Amino acid sequence: MRRKYGVADTTFSRIDMGAIAIKTITKEDPDAEIVRYTVPGIKDLPVAAKRLLDSGCDGVITLGWVGKSMLDKYSYLAASIGLITTQIITSKHVIDVTIHEDEAEDEEQLKNIAIDRVTKHSINLVKLIRDGKNSLTPFAGKGLRQGYGNAGPIED
């Protein structure tokens, strides 16, 4: 069965996160159909995700970039609530991948965080869509992290 993935990204992002997601999804699920929808900013991602899901996508990854100001952070909060609402309304996964400008001291580190986070969450989306709801269960409690090194589990 051919699976259909949605990739929603923004023009505000400082790297092409959509291309990274598409490359990763294609590698993980070579038979996948991928539909990309690019919008101006993070507050536009909920409707992009909803439209992709309404068009038959089995799941969506949204890729946003948040500036450093408090206004940017409030915009992200609004977008996040919209993405959660979209998941509830559609009963489908919307994996929210967000990069915050204040996560790193320099642009190279920020770029590396973005690449790592997009790649790992794209794989998570494929596992959920292709392999089913229990596909991530073996990784529960492992302290896995996207964007940084894994935290690891707390041993008994």
C-alpha positions in Angstrom: 0.0 0.0 0.0 1.4 3.4 -1.0 1.4 5.9 1.9 0.9 9.6 1.5 2.9 12.0 3.7 2.3 15.8 4.0 5.3 18.2 4.5 4.3 21.7 5.5 7.1 24.2 5.8 7.6 28.0 5.9 9.4 30.7 4.0 10.6 32.1 7.4 12.7 29.0 8.0 16.4 29.8 7.6 17.2 26.4 6.0 15.2 24.3 3.6 13.7 22.0 6.2 11.1 20.7 3.8 13.8 19.3 1.5 15.4 17.5 4.4 12.1 16.0 5.4 11.3 14.9 1.9 14.8 13.3 1.5 14.4 11.4 4.8 10.9 10.2 4.2 11.8 9.0 0.7 14.8 7.1 2.1 12.7 5.5 4.8 9.7 4.8 2.7 10.7 4.6 -1.0 7.2 4.0 -2.2 5.8 7.1 -0.4 3.9 9.8 -2.1 4.9 13.2 -0.6 2.9 16.4 -0.9 4.7 19.7 0.1 2.8 22.8 1.1 4.9 25.9 1.9 3.4 28.9 3.8 4.8 32.2 5.0 5.1 31.5 8.7 4.3 29.3 11.7 0.8 30.6 12.3 -0.1 29.3 8.8 1.0 25.8 9.5 -2.2 24.5 11.1 -4.3 25.2 8.0 -1.6 23.8 5.8 -1.6 20.6 7.9 -5.4 20.4 7.8 -5.5 20.9 4.0 -2.9 18.2 3.5 -4.8 15.7 5.7 -8.1 16.6 4.0 -6.4 15.8 0.6 -5.6 12.3 1.7 -2.3 12.5 3.5 -1.9 9.8 6.2 0.1 12.1 8.4 1.9 15.4 8.2 5.2 16.9 9.5 5.1 20.6 10.0 8.4 22.5 10.0 8.5 25.9 11.6 11.2 28.4 12.7 10.6 30.8 15.6 12.4 34.1 16.1 13.9 35.2 19.5 11.3 37.8 20.5 8.4 37.2 22.9 6.0 38.0 20.1 7.6 35.2 18.1 7.1 32.8 21.1 3.5 33.8 21.4 3.0 33.2 17.7 4.5 29.7 18.2 2.1 29.0 21.1 -0.8 29.9 18.9 0.4 27.7 16.1 1.1 24.8 18.4 -2.5 25.0 19.7 -3.7 25.1 16.1 -1.7 22.0 15.3 -2.9 20.1 18.3 -6.5 21.0 17.4 -5.9 19.8 13.9 -4.7 16.4 15.2 -7.8 16.1 17.4 -10.2 17.1 14.6 -8.6 14.7 12.1 -7.4 11.9 14.3 -4.2 11.9 12.3 -0.6 12.6 13.3 0.8 16.1 12.9 4.4 16.0 13.9 5.4 19.6 14.9 9.0 20.3 14.3 10.1 23.7 15.5 13.4 25.4 15.6 13.8 28.3 18.0 16.4 31.0 17.2 17.6 31.2 20.8 18.4 27.4 21.0 22.0 27.9 19.9 24.9 30.4 20.3 25.8 30.4 16.6 24.2 29.7 13.2 26.2 26.6 12.5 24.9 25.0 15.7 21.4 26.1 15.0 21.6 24.6 11.5 22.8 21.3 13.0 20.0 21.2 15.5 17.5 21.8 12.7 18.9 19.1 10.5 19.0 16.6 13.3 15.5 17.4 14.5 13.9 17.3 11.1 15.6 14.0 10.2 14.6 12.3 13.4 11.0 13.5 13.4 10.6 12.6 9.7 11.7 9.0 10.7 9.2 9.1 13.6 6.4 10.1 11.2 7.3 7.2 8.8 7.3 4.7 11.6 3.9 5.9 12.9 2.3 5.9 9.4 4.0 2.9 7.8 4.5 0.6 10.8 1.5 1.6 13.0 0.6 2.9 16.4 3.0 0.7 18.4 6.0 1.3 16.2 7.6 3.7 18.7 6.8 1.6 21.8 10.2 -0.2 21.8 11.8 3.3 22.2 9.6 4.4 25.2 11.6 5.5 28.2 14.9 5.7 26.3 15.4 9.4 26.7 15.6 10.0 22.9 15.9 13.6 21.8 15.5 15.4 18.5 17.9 18.2 17.8 20.4 17.2 20.4 22.1 14.1 21.7 19.9 11.6 23.5 19.4 12.2 27.3 19.3 8.4 27.9 17.1 6.5 30.3 17.3 6.8 34.1 18.5 3.4 35.3 16.8 1.7 38.2 
